[in-house]
Amino acid sequence: MSLDSLLLSALAPWRGSPTWWVAFSGGLDSTVLLHLLVRLAGLHELPAIRAIHVHHGLQAAGDEWPVHCQAVCDGLDVPLQVVRVKVVPGASLERAARAARYEAFSNCLREGELLLTGQHRDDQAETVLFRLLRGAGVRGLAAMPVERSLGLGRLLRPLLDVSRAELDAYARRNALRWVEDPSNQDQGYSRNFLRREVMPLLQQRWPQAVPSMARAAAHMTEAQQLLDELAQQDLLAANTASAFQWLPLPSLSLPPLRALTPARQRNALRHWLADFTLAPDEDHWAGWSSLLDARLDATPRWRLVGGELQRSGDRVWWSPDGWLEPVIGPIDWSDPSTGLVLPRNGTLRGEGELPAGKLQIRYRRGGEVLPVPGRGRRDLKRLLNEAGVPRFVRSRLPLLYCDDELIAVANLPHLSDGRFALHWCVPAF
């Protein structure tokens, strides 16, 4: 099948998209992709084609690339958007640059638009090998997906079945010009070492190494789809509503998870946590065991990227980093007829007949006592234990004081004199 036919077939499901954006670095892959699309647009009715170039400013040679990209796009009559980003150095400059690039791509996409990238079969094989050497699981070895969501639109890699040699041959037949990134010669980068030293050696011994590894990635993609379906089934029984409807933090019931084998527990947790954090590696799963094995009255925590998984009773809860920050108080409530914004802690409103006096919102410090109708003055800690309020919530739970006496607890109407109640809208972060 010709490159034209292959590309047209890969893009068929997205012919109704309002715009096709090309991630245009100016290199060989994206240059061939853009040229192919323009040629197809002259023969078929296609969405509007636009190009986006992300300039990192990480090397002197790169300063000339926006000029080159503009000249290529002018020659093809394709609008070009150049986005300049600042890369925040981290443990991996390569990873930081990639994150900045995809954030820029995401920001440019509008509803239903498509971003096309030029990764090819050789890139896929290198990704499989790179992740294998890092001990990746099934999801990692599935390598780059053909398509996924990105911002308001979708990202599509339509050339994953095409070899680098085919793209090079097309470029030379059509006298295309492209830029070469000098950093691609630096074998200090692991990917460059794999590309220049390891892959040629593998292909010398096994000529079909690249298509075989790409095929293995497709098998892993299918296996991951099956694991995701199993996780969804296993989570049905655990993903039940908690007793605290006012607490919007994601949570799971532990008993159904305990009934699963350890492997299925981890599979279900990976699937559930994917919306909140990076998947934990094998060295970190001891945190999950600690949550399961802790005493019922314990408060174990499993620290992950962006938050913590915390246990309370027979449930586990996801607490994002914002939730873990300390609250600010006390806060005077001079006009109880209006709502109150709590710094870093949502909003509060009163209902019913609030008492006269100086009203103030405070947070727990320990030793608080609350008068309860028919029960006298009771220790607040004991009352919260009786109500089953998760311990990690208690430090953020607004307490209403009148003239320095505790008179009510937010969202627990039975802990007031019955004439009024406090409604706390919990921050979602």
SVG drawing of the C-alpha trace seen along z (x, -y; Angstrom):
<svg xmlns="http://www.w3.org/2000/svg" viewBox="-35 -41 62 56">
<polyline fill="none" stroke="black" stroke-width="0.4" points="0.0,0.0 1.3,-3.5 2.0,-6.0 -0.9,-8.1 -3.4,-5.3 -2.1,-4.2 -2.4,-7.7 -5.8,-8.3 -7.1,-5.0 -5.6,-5.8 -7.3,-9.2 -10.7,-8.1 -12.5,-8.1 -11.5,-11.7 -12.6,-13.2 -15.3,-15.1 -12.9,-16.9 -12.9,-20.7 -9.0,-20.9 -6.1,-18.7 -3.0,-20.1 0.4,-18.7 3.1,-18.8 5.8,-20.2 9.3,-20.0 10.9,-20.6 12.5,-17.1 12.2,-14.3 9.1,-12.6 6.9,-15.6 8.0,-17.1 6.9,-14.0 3.6,-13.9 2.8,-17.5 3.8,-17.1 1.6,-14.0 -1.4,-15.7 -1.1,-18.7 -0.9,-16.3 -4.0,-14.4 -5.9,-17.6 -5.4,-18.4 -7.2,-15.2 -9.8,-14.7 -12.0,-16.9 -10.2,-17.0 -10.5,-19.2 -8.4,-22.4 -4.7,-21.6 -2.6,-23.7 0.9,-23.2 2.2,-24.0 5.9,-24.3 7.0,-24.3 10.3,-26.2 12.0,-25.1 15.1,-27.4 17.3,-24.7 20.1,-24.8 21.4,-27.5 20.7,-25.4 17.0,-25.4 16.7,-29.1 16.8,-28.7 14.1,-26.0 11.0,-28.3 12.3,-30.2 12.8,-26.9 9.3,-25.7 7.8,-29.0 9.4,-28.7 8.2,-25.1 4.7,-26.0 4.7,-29.1 5.7,-26.9 2.8,-24.4 0.3,-27.2 -0.2,-25.9 -0.8,-28.3 1.9,-27.8 1.6,-28.6 4.9,-29.0 4.7,-28.5 7.6,-29.4 7.8,-27.5 10.0,-27.6 11.3,-24.2 11.7,-23.8 14.8,-21.6 14.2,-18.5 15.6,-15.0 15.2,-14.5 15.6,-17.5 14.2,-15.3 11.1,-14.5 10.6,-18.1 10.8,-19.3 8.3,-16.7 5.9,-17.7 6.2,-21.4 5.7,-20.4 2.5,-18.4 1.1,-21.1 1.5,-23.5 -0.2,-21.1 -3.0,-20.5 -3.6,-24.2 -4.0,-24.8 -6.6,-22.1 -10.3,-23.1 -13.3,-20.7 -13.0,-17.8 -9.7,-18.9 -6.9,-16.4 -3.2,-16.6 -1.1,-14.5 2.4,-13.5 5.1,-11.8 6.3,-8.9 6.9,-5.8 7.5,-2.1 11.2,-2.4 10.2,-4.9 7.7,-2.4 10.3,0.4 12.8,-1.8 10.2,-2.7 9.4,0.9 13.1,1.8 13.7,-1.3 10.7,-0.5 11.6,3.2 15.1,2.2 13.4,0.1 11.2,3.0 7.9,1.7 4.7,3.8 2.1,4.5 0.9,0.9 4.4,-0.4 5.3,2.2 2.2,1.3 4.4,-1.7 2.9,-4.6 -0.9,-4.3 -2.1,-5.0 -4.5,-7.6 -5.5,-9.1 -7.3,-12.1 -5.4,-15.4 -6.9,-18.5 -10.3,-19.1 -9.3,-17.0 -7.4,-13.8 -3.8,-12.9 -3.2,-10.5 0.0,-8.8 -1.0,-7.7 2.6,-6.6 3.2,-3.9 3.1,-1.2 5.6,-3.0 9.4,-2.5 11.9,-5.3 13.4,-4.1 10.1,-4.5 9.8,-8.1 13.4,-8.9 12.8,-7.4 9.6,-9.5 11.4,-12.7 14.3,-12.2 11.9,-11.4 10.1,-14.6 13.2,-16.7 12.0,-17.7 14.2,-19.7 14.3,-19.1 16.4,-20.0 18.5,-17.6 18.6,-18.0 22.3,-17.9 21.2,-16.4 20.2,-13.2 24.0,-12.5 24.6,-12.7 24.7,-9.1 24.6,-10.3 20.9,-10.1 19.7,-6.6 17.3,-6.7 20.1,-7.8 22.3,-5.0 19.6,-2.5 19.0,-4.0 22.6,-4.2 24.3,-1.3 21.8,1.3 19.1,1.3 21.5,1.8 23.2,4.7 19.8,6.3 18.8,5.9 22.0,7.3 21.2,10.5 17.4,10.4 16.4,8.3 12.8,8.3 13.6,7.0 11.8,3.6 8.5,4.9 8.6,7.7 8.9,5.3 6.2,3.1 4.0,6.1 4.8,7.0 3.6,3.5 0.3,4.2 -0.1,7.5 0.6,5.6 -2.0,3.0 -4.6,5.8 -3.5,7.4 -3.9,4.0 -7.4,3.6 -8.3,7.0 -6.7,6.0 -8.7,2.7 -11.9,4.6 -11.1,6.9 -10.3,3.9 -13.6,2.3 -15.5,5.4 -13.5,5.8 -14.1,2.1 -17.9,2.4 -18.4,3.9 -15.8,1.6 -16.8,-1.7 -19.8,-2.2 -21.0,-5.5 -19.6,-6.3 -21.7,-7.2 -20.5,-10.8 -22.2,-12.1 -20.8,-15.6 -17.2,-14.4 -16.4,-14.4 -13.0,-12.7 -12.8,-9.4 -13.0,-6.3 -13.3,-2.5 -14.8,0.1 -12.0,2.5 -13.9,5.8 -14.6,6.4 -10.9,5.7 -9.7,8.0 -11.6,10.8 -9.4,10.5 -6.0,12.1 -3.1,9.7 -2.5,9.4 -6.1,8.4 -6.0,6.0 -3.0,4.2 -4.6,4.3 -7.8,2.7 -5.9,0.1 -3.7,-0.8 -6.8,-1.4 -8.6,-3.4 -5.5,-5.6 -4.8,-6.4 -7.1,-9.4 -5.3,-10.9 -1.6,-9.9 1.2,-8.2 1.2,-4.4 3.3,-3.2 6.2,-1.0 6.8,2.4 9.0,1.1 6.1,-1.1 3.3,1.5 4.3,2.2 2.3,-0.9 -0.9,0.9 -0.1,3.9 0.3,1.5 -3.2,0.1 -4.8,3.5 -3.0,5.0 -3.3,2.1 -5.5,2.3 -9.1,1.1 -8.4,-1.9 -5.1,-2.8 -4.7,-5.6 -2.1,-4.3 -1.2,-6.5 0.3,-5.6 2.2,-8.5 2.0,-8.8 2.7,-11.5 0.2,-14.3 -1.5,-13.0 -2.0,-10.2 -4.2,-7.1 -5.6,-7.0 -7.6,-4.4 -10.5,-5.0 -12.3,-2.0 -13.2,0.3 -12.6,-2.4 -9.6,-3.9 -9.7,-7.5 -7.7,-9.5 -6.5,-12.8 -4.9,-15.2 -2.0,-17.4 -4.2,-20.5 -6.3,-18.6 -3.2,-17.8 -2.2,-21.5 -3.0,-23.1 -6.1,-25.2 -6.2,-28.8 -8.2,-29.8 -9.9,-31.0 -12.2,-33.1 -14.7,-35.6 -18.3,-35.2 -19.7,-38.7 -22.8,-38.2 -24.1,-34.6 -27.0,-35.5 -24.5,-35.2 -22.1,-32.4 -18.5,-32.3 -15.5,-31.5 -13.0,-29.5 -9.4,-30.0 -8.2,-26.8 -11.2,-25.0 -14.3,-25.5 -17.4,-27.5 -19.8,-27.4 -23.4,-28.5 -25.8,-28.4 -29.3,-27.2 -31.9,-27.9 -31.8,-30.2 -28.1,-30.9 -27.5,-32.1 -26.7,-35.7 -23.1,-36.4 -19.6,-36.5 -19.5,-33.7 -16.2,-32.2 -15.1,-29.2 -12.2,-27.2 -10.5,-23.9 -9.6,-21.0 -6.7,-21.3 -7.7,-18.5 -9.6,-18.5 -12.8,-20.2 -16.1,-19.7 -19.5,-20.0 -22.9,-20.3 -25.3,-17.7 -29.0,-17.8 -30.0,-15.1 -26.4,-13.9 -24.7,-16.8 -21.2,-18.0 -19.4,-15.4 -15.8,-15.0 -15.7,-16.0 -13.2,-13.2 -15.6,-10.6 -18.5,-12.1 -16.5,-12.0 -15.5,-8.4 -19.2,-7.5 -20.1,-9.2 -17.4,-7.4 -15.9,-10.6 -12.6,-9.7 -9.7,-10.9 -8.0,-12.6 -11.1,-14.8 -11.2,-16.0 -8.5,-18.6 -10.4,-20.4 -13.9,-20.0 -15.3,-23.5 -16.3,-24.0 -18.7,-26.9 -18.0,-28.8 -20.3,-31.3 -18.6,-33.5 -15.8,-31.0 -18.0,-28.0 -18.2,-25.2 -21.9,-24.9 -21.9,-23.0 -19.9,-20.8 -20.2,-21.3 -22.2,-18.7 -23.1,-16.8 -26.5,-18.3 -27.0,-15.9 -24.1,-17.7 -25.9,-21.0 -29.0,-22.0 -31.3,-21.3 -32.4,-24.9 -29.6,-25.4 -27.1,-23.5 -23.8,-24.2 -23.5,-23.2 -19.9,-22.8 -19.1,-22.7 -15.9,-20.7 -13.1,-21.9 -12.4,-19.5 -8.9,-20.7"/>
</svg>
